[in-house]
Amino acid sequence: MTGIDERTAANMDVALEEVFAGLPHGGDHESRKHVAKKLIQSAKQGNVTLDGLRAVAREASQQLLTRRSA
């Protein structure tokens, strides 16, 4: 899969918003950008389901927390 269809884009948007929902102003730009890049990479590899993209978003946000605490 090389392109991202509307449904996949909507799923990516939901996953991104959910992972940052509890943060002030929806999270900072760099963090959102990192997670969005991971979502795009995953979607282009064929991971297009909402549950699959949620998992990618959670993992990417966890990577950010791990980096900051190190």
Buried (B, 14 or more C-beta within 10 A) or exposed (E): EEEBEEEBBEBBEBBBEBBBEEEEEBBEEEBBEBBBEBBBEBBBEEBBBBEBBBBBBBEBBEEBEEEEEE
